[in-house]
Amino acid sequence: MPELSRRHRLLVLAICCTSLLIVSLDNTVLNVALPSMQRDLNASLAGLQWTIDAYTLVLAGLLMLAGSTADRIGRKRVFMAGLVVFTLGSLLCSLAPNLESLVAFRMVQAVGGSMLNPVAMSIITNTFTDPRERARAIGAWGAVVGISLAAGPIIGGVLVESVGWRSIFWLNLPVGLAALLLTWRYVPESRAPKARRPDPVGQLLVITLLGSLTYAIIEAPNAPVAETLALGGVALASLLGLLWYEPRRDEPLIDLRFFRSAPFSGATVIAVSAFAALAGFLFLSTLYLQNVRGLDALHAGLWMLPMAILCFVCAPVAGRLVGSRGPRLPLLVAGVSMTASGVLFAAFEAETENLTLVIGYVLFGLGFGFVNAPITNTAVSGMPRTQAGVAAAVASTSRQIGQTLGVAVIGAVLATGIGSSSYASAFVAAARPAWWIVAACGFAVLVLGALTTGAWARRTADRTAERLQSAEVRDAAGAGVKGPRADA
């Protein structure tokens, strides 16, 4: 990628952030629209879970493929293709005649979305080469999540109440088109110097693992035990297959050597935990506010505004802290705040009182606002820039896996707790175990943030980076030796 002026770099950052905005806004707006969609499409609780998880499942399954493909054939090209497919999928979602069609069209959206965020992060990583400048750029990137959390419930509430739930997908059409034109005009093309070969076996194993695990969790409350166990067995076999097969490839889909770095491994698990907590938090809050308290979509969005504002305010602060002091402090703040929020709901039924409800939302917004920047920065720092797409894709995949598991597990726990009881009367008691899961996810962020950001962890990251770079040098030297022999 050519050296760009500061103004041009900031423009590239803004264009990349636009892709994150439409993807994040789509998810937050959708949460507010769930009760309306449930009534209009006559959907069950499991059906609502699938409208979210069909998207995140496909997204998680394809992110690493998109990242490596972008490194190989060109990041700008893949990014633009993602904008086209995502915008088309949004149009199809707005026209869906039934739940099955909506779930299918959400999967089309996800195919496009898989080409956006990890590729955009790779573009940012290769555009901002100075570590401190990159940390600030990633902080701005994280602030976009806060913008979507702040604007999503309000915009979604207004649209659902005034036009209907289908209009939430219309938002993506003008934004996607504008991003496409700006990318074509201003974003330079870039790719990794050494192209990575496709890994179809690894890709199939990843999709099988995530699909079978998610289906088993969502359908567990209603499916036969034998079917659930069989799907769990398929997921376990796929995981073992990945662990056996991937290290034996020269260019695997998932380079397991990355996980020798304690900060990278910690960031991966933290991402899963934090985004599982977020997905579960939004899912429970939306259903409670609208289906139990009887609020409309707009007023439900207003109740969640304190959480969104704190997330928006704290994300850039976290980015600056990561750039100046490292990821440890933001992760500790995030872990404490998210844990406290989950405990407040689980132990004290915070949703039943207005004051404690607002405090719970403030605590969660504070925690989640601090968690995103250190995850992203840790995932890509210390790794060779030639593998930025793959490293960023692993971090993005971890987020999507977290969201998928959060909705699947918490939705299944809620459905089991409610059973055949009255929905409104049983909700608070049924949600208590789910809130404990949210608290446990926050505690995992706290513990891993403390363990994987110290001196020992940094040494493992340095050793991993050295090994990866040495392997790249050897591969390049080997390719240079083979070339003349082939010509001879």
C-alpha positions in Angstrom: 0.0 0.0 0.0 1.5 3.4 -0.9 2.3 6.0 1.8 -0.7 8.2 2.3 -1.1 11.7 3.7 -2.6 12.1 7.1 -5.8 13.5 5.6 -6.1 10.6 3.2 -5.5 8.1 6.0 -8.3 9.6 8.0 -10.6 9.5 5.0 -9.8 5.8 4.6 -10.5 5.3 8.3 -13.9 7.0 7.9 -14.8 4.8 4.9 -13.8 1.6 6.7 -15.8 2.7 9.8 -18.8 3.2 7.6 -18.9 -0.6 6.9 -18.7 -1.3 10.7 -21.5 1.2 11.2 -24.0 -0.5 8.9 -23.2 -3.9 10.2 -23.4 -2.9 13.9 -26.4 -0.7 13.3 -28.2 -3.5 11.6 -27.7 -5.8 14.7 -28.8 -3.2 17.3 -31.8 -2.0 15.3 -32.9 -5.7 14.7 -32.9 -6.3 18.5 -35.4 -3.5 19.0 -37.6 -4.9 16.2 -37.7 -8.5 17.5 -41.1 -8.3 19.3 -42.7 -6.6 16.3 -41.2 -9.3 14.0 -42.4 -12.0 16.4 -46.0 -10.8 16.1 -46.0 -10.1 12.4 -44.3 -13.4 11.4 -45.8 -15.5 14.2 -42.4 -16.5 15.3 -41.4 -18.6 18.3 -38.5 -17.7 20.7 -36.3 -20.1 18.8 -37.3 -18.3 15.6 -36.2 -15.0 17.0 -32.9 -16.5 18.0 -32.4 -17.7 14.4 -33.0 -14.3 12.9 -29.9 -13.2 14.8 -27.8 -16.4 14.8 -28.3 -17.3 11.2 -26.5 -14.0 10.4 -23.7 -14.3 13.0 -23.2 -18.0 12.3 -22.6 -17.5 8.6 -20.5 -14.4 9.4 -18.3 -16.3 11.8 -17.9 -19.2 9.4 -16.7 -17.1 6.5 -14.7 -14.3 8.2 -11.3 -16.0 8.1 -11.9 -17.1 4.5 -12.7 -13.5 3.6 -9.6 -12.2 5.5 -7.2 -14.6 3.7 -8.9 -14.1 0.4 -8.6 -10.3 0.7 -4.9 -10.7 1.5 -4.5 -12.8 -1.6 -6.6 -11.1 -4.3 -6.8 -7.5 -3.0 -8.5 -6.0 0.1 -10.2 -3.2 -1.8 -11.7 -5.6 -4.3 -13.1 -7.9 -1.6 -14.3 -5.0 0.5 -16.3 -3.6 -2.4 -17.8 -7.0 -3.2 -18.9 -7.2 0.5 -20.7 -3.9 0.3 -22.6 -5.0 -2.8 -23.7 -8.3 -1.3 -24.6 -6.8 2.1 -26.7 -4.1 0.5 -28.5 -6.6 -1.7 -29.1 -8.8 1.3 -30.6 -5.9 3.2 -33.0 -5.2 0.3 -34.1 -8.9 0.3 -34.6 -8.9 4.1 -37.0 -5.9 3.8 -39.1 -7.9 1.3 -39.1 -11.2 3.2 -42.7 -12.7 3.2 -42.1 -15.1 6.1 -39.7 -16.1 8.9 -37.9 -18.8 6.8 -37.3 -16.3 4.0 -36.0 -13.7 6.5 -33.6 -16.1 8.0 -32.3 -17.1 4.5 -31.9 -13.5 3.4 -30.1 -12.7 6.7 -27.6 -15.4 5.6 -27.1 -13.5 2.3 -26.4 -10.4 4.3 -23.8 -12.3 6.4 -21.9 -13.4 3.3 -21.5 -9.7 2.4 -20.7 -8.8 6.0 -18.0 -11.4 6.2 -16.1 -9.3 3.6 -16.4 -6.0 5.4 -15.2 -5.8 9.0 -12.1 -8.0 8.9 -11.0 -6.6 5.6 -11.7 -3.1 6.8 -9.6 -3.7 9.9 -6.8 -5.1 7.7 -6.9 -2.0 5.5 -6.7 0.2 8.7 -3.8 -1.9 10.0 -1.8 -1.4 6.8 -2.8 2.3 6.5 -1.8 3.3 10.1 1.6 1.8 10.6 2.7 3.8 13.7 1.6 1.8 16.8 0.1 4.8 18.7 -1.6 6.2 15.6 -3.0 2.7 14.9 -4.3 2.5 18.5 -6.1 5.8 18.1 -7.6 4.7 14.8 -8.8 1.4 16.4 -10.3 3.5 19.2 -12.3 5.5 16.7 -13.3 2.1 15.1 -14.5 1.0 18.5 -16.4 4.2 19.0 -18.5 3.3 15.9 -19.9 0.4 17.9 -20.9 2.9 20.5 -22.6 5.0 17.9 -24.5 2.1 16.6 -25.6 1.1 20.2 -26.6 4.7 20.9 -28.4 5.4 17.6 -29.7 1.9 16.9 -32.4 1.6 19.5 -33.7 5.1 18.8 -33.6 4.9 15.0 -35.0 1.4 15.2 -37.8 2.4 17.6 -38.8 5.3 15.4 -38.9 3.2 12.2 -40.7 0.3 13.8 -43.4 2.4 15.3 -43.9 4.7 12.3 -43.2 2.5 9.3 -42.8 -1.1 10.4 -39.9 -3.5 11.1 -39.1 -3.9 7.4 -37.9 -0.4 7.2 -34.9 -1.2 9.5 -33.2 -2.8 6.6 -33.7 0.2 4.3 -31.1 2.1 6.4 -28.3 0.0 4.8 -29.2 0.9 1.2 -28.0 4.5 0.9 -25.1 4.0 3.4 -23.9 0.9 1.5 -24.1 2.7 -1.8 -22.2 5.7 -0.5 -19.5 3.6 1.0 -19.1 1.7 -2.2 -18.6 4.8 -4.3 -16.1 6.3 -1.7 -14.2 3.1 -1.5 -13.8 2.9 -5.3 -12.6 6.5 -5.4 -10.3 6.9 -2.3 -9.2 3.5 -0.9 -6.0 2.2 -2.4 -5.6 -1.4 -3.3 -3.4 -3.6 -1.1 -2.6 -7.3 -0.7 -0.1 -9.5 1.1 3.2 -10.0 -0.6 2.8 -13.8 -0.4 -0.6 -15.1 -1.4 -2.2 -17.7 0.9 -3.7 -20.7 -0.7 -7.4 -21.6 0.0 -8.1 -24.2 2.7 -11.4 -25.8 1.8 -11.2 -28.6 4.3 -10.5 -26.2 7.2 -13.3 -24.0 6.0 -15.8 -26.9 6.0 -14.7 -28.0 9.4 -15.2 -24.5 10.8 -18.7 -24.2 9.3 -19.6 -27.7 10.6 -18.4 -26.9 14.1 -20.2 -23.6 14.5 -23.4 -24.8 12.7 -23.9 -28.0 14.6 -23.0 -26.4 18.0 -25.4 -23.5 17.5 -28.2 -25.7 16.2 -27.8 -28.1 19.2 -28.0 -25.2 21.7 -30.9 -23.3 20.2 -33.1 -26.4 19.6 -32.1 -28.2 22.8 -35.2 -27.1 24.8 -37.6 -28.7 22.2 -35.4 -31.4 20.4 -35.0 -35.0 21.4 -32.0 -35.6 23.7 -30.5 -38.0 21.2 -30.5 -35.4 18.4 -28.9 -32.8 20.7 -26.2 -35.3 21.7 -25.6 -36.3 18.1 -25.1 -32.7 17.0 -22.8 -32.1 20.0 -20.8 -35.1 18.8 -20.5 -33.6 15.3 -19.3 -30.3 16.8 -16.6 -32.1 18.9 -15.5 -34.2 16.0 -15.1 -31.0 13.9 -13.1 -29.3 16.6 -10.8 -32.3 16.9 -10.5 -32.5 13.1 -9.4 -28.8 13.0 -6.8 -29.3 15.8 -5.4 -32.3 13.9 -5.6 -31.0 10.3 -4.6 -27.4 10.4 -1.1 -27.7 11.9 -0.3 -30.1 9.0 -0.9 -27.5 6.3 1.7 -25.1 5.1 -0.9 -22.3 4.8 -3.8 -23.2 7.1 -7.1 -21.3 7.4 -6.4 -20.9 11.1 -2.8 -20.6 11.9 -2.7 -22.2 15.3 0.8 -20.7 15.9 -1.0 -17.4 16.6 -2.3 -18.9 19.8 1.1 -19.4 21.3 0.9 -15.7 22.1 -0.8 -15.3 25.4 -2.2 -11.8 24.6 -3.6 -13.1 21.3 -5.2 -16.1 22.9 -6.5 -14.0 25.7 -8.0 -11.4 23.3 -9.7 -14.2 21.4 -11.4 -15.6 24.5 -12.2 -12.2 25.8 -13.9 -11.3 22.5 -16.0 -14.4 22.8 -17.0 -13.7 26.4 -17.6 -9.9 25.9 -19.7 -10.3 22.8 -21.7 -13.2 24.3 -22.5 -11.0 27.2 -23.5 -8.1 24.8 -25.7 -10.4 22.7 -27.4 -11.9 25.7 -27.8 -8.5 27.4 -29.6 -7.0 24.4 -31.7 -10.1 23.8 -33.0 -10.2 27.4 -33.4 -6.4 27.7 -35.5 -6.1 24.5 -37.8 -9.0 25.3 -38.3 -7.7 28.9 -38.9 -4.1 28.1 -41.4 -4.8 25.3 -43.0 -8.1 26.1 -43.1 -7.8 29.9 -43.2 -4.1 30.6 -45.3 -3.5 27.5 -43.3 -0.6 26.1 -43.3 0.2 22.4 -40.0 -0.1 20.4 -39.2 3.6 20.7 -39.5 3.8 24.5 -37.7 0.5 24.9 -34.8 2.0 22.9 -34.8 5.1 25.2 -34.5 2.9 28.3 -31.3 1.3 26.8 -29.9 4.7 25.9 -27.7 5.1 29.1 -25.9 1.9 28.1 -25.3 3.1 24.6 -24.1 6.5 25.6 -21.5 5.1 28.0 -20.3 2.7 25.3 -19.9 5.6 22.9 -18.1 7.8 25.3 -15.7 5.1 26.7 -14.6 3.5 23.4 -12.3 6.3 22.2 -11.0 6.7 25.8 -10.1 3.0 25.8 -8.3 3.5 22.5 -6.2 6.3 23.8 -5.4 4.3 27.0 -4.3 1.3 24.9 -2.1 3.5 22.9 -0.5 5.2 25.9 -0.6 2.6 28.7 -1.4 -0.8 27.0 -4.6 -2.9 27.2 -4.5 -4.0 30.8 -6.4 -1.1 32.5 -9.2 -1.0 29.9 -9.7 -4.7 30.2 -9.8 -4.6 34.0 -12.3 -1.8 34.0 -14.4 -3.7 31.5 -14.4 -6.9 33.4 -15.3 -5.3 36.7 -18.2 -3.2 35.2 -19.7 -6.0 33.2 -19.5 -8.5 36.1 -21.2 -6.0 38.4 -24.0 -5.3 35.9 -24.7 -9.1 35.5 -24.7 -9.7 39.2 -27.1 -6.7 39.7 -29.6 -8.3 37.4 -29.1 -11.9 38.6 -29.0 -11.4 42.3 -31.1 -8.3 42.8 -33.6 -8.4 39.9 -32.5 -5.0 38.7 -35.0 -4.9 35.9 -37.9 -4.7 38.3 -36.9 -1.3 39.6 -36.3 1.8 37.4 -33.3 3.0 39.3 -31.4 -0.3 39.4 -32.4 -0.9 35.8 -30.6 2.3 34.8 -27.6 1.5 37.0 -27.3 -1.9 35.4 -27.4 -0.4 31.9 -24.8 2.2 32.8 -22.4 -0.4 34.3 -22.7 -2.6 31.2 -22.2 0.3 28.8 -19.2 1.4 30.7 -17.7 -2.1 30.6 -18.4 -2.8 27.0 -17.1 0.6 25.9 -13.7 -0.3 27.4 -13.4 -3.8 26.0 -13.5 -3.5 22.2 -10.3 -1.4 21.5 -7.9 -3.6 23.6 -9.3 -6.8 21.9 -8.7 -5.5 18.4 -5.3 -3.9 19.2 -4.0 -7.0 20.9 -5.1 -9.2 18.1 -3.3 -7.4 15.4 -0.2 -6.0 17.2 2.9 -8.1 17.2 1.7 -10.1 14.2 3.5 -9.8 10.8 1.7 -7.2 8.7 1.5 -9.7 5.8 -1.0 -11.7 7.9 -3.0 -8.8 9.1 -6.1 -9.9 7.3 -6.0 -13.4 9.0 -5.2 -12.0 12.4 -8.0 -9.4 12.2 -10.4 -12.1 10.9 -9.7 -14.3 13.9 -10.5 -11.4 16.3 -13.7 -10.6 14.3 -14.6 -14.3 14.2 -14.3 -14.5 17.9 -16.7 -11.6 18.3 -19.3 -13.3 16.0 -18.9 -16.6 17.8 -19.5 -14.8 21.1 -22.7 -13.2 19.7 -23.9 -16.5 18.3 -23.3 -18.4 21.5 -24.7 -15.6 23.6 -28.1 -15.6 21.9 -28.2 -19.4 21.6 -27.3 -20.2 25.2 -29.2 -17.4 26.9 -32.2 -17.9 24.6 -32.2 -21.6 25.4 -31.9 -21.0 29.1 -34.8 -18.5 29.0 -37.0 -20.8 27.0 -36.3 -23.7 29.4 -37.1 -21.5 32.4 -40.4 -20.2 31.0 -41.6 -23.5 29.7 -45.4 -23.5 29.6 -45.8 -20.8 32.2 -47.2 -17.3 31.5 -44.5 -15.4 29.6 -44.8 -12.1 31.5 -45.1 -13.6 35.0 -42.3 -16.2 34.5 -39.8 -14.0 32.7 -37.8 -12.4 35.6 -37.3 -15.8 37.4 -36.5 -17.6 34.1 -34.0 -14.9 33.2 -32.0 -15.1 36.4 -29.7 -18.0 35.3 -29.2 -16.1 32.0 -28.1 -13.0 33.9 -25.6 -15.2 35.9 -24.2 -16.3 32.5 -23.7 -12.6 31.6 -21.9 -12.0 34.9 -19.7 -15.0 34.3 -18.7 -13.7 30.9 -17.8 -10.3 32.5 -15.7 -12.2 35.1 -13.9 -14.1 32.4 -13.0 -10.7 30.8 -11.6 -9.5 34.2 -9.5 -12.6 34.9 -8.1 -13.0 31.4 -7.4 -9.3 31.1 -5.2 -9.6 34.2 -3.5 -12.8 33.2 -2.7 -12.1 29.5 -1.4 -8.5 29.7 1.6 -8.8 32.0 5.3 -9.2 31.3 5.1 -13.0 30.8 2.3 -12.6 28.3 4.3 -9.9 26.4 7.3 -12.3 26.2 5.1 -15.0 24.6 3.9 -12.5 22.1 7.4 -11.4 21.2 8.5 -15.1 20.8 5.5 -15.8 18.6 6.1 -12.8 16.4 9.8 -13.8 15.9 8.8 -17.3 15.0 6.2 -16.2 12.5 8.6 -13.7 10.9 11.4 -16.3 10.7 9.0 -18.7 9.1 8.1 -16.1 6.5 11.8 -15.4 5.8 12.4 -19.1 5.3 9.4 -19.5 3.1 10.5 -16.6 1.0 14.1 -17.9 0.7 12.8 -21.3 -0.3 10.6 -19.8 -3.0 13.6 -17.9 -4.3 15.7 -21.1 -4.4 13.0 -23.1 -6.2 12.4 -20.5 -8.9 15.7 -20.8 -10.7 15.7 -24.6 -10.4 12.3 -24.7 -12.1 13.5 -22.4 -14.8 16.6 -24.6 -15.3 
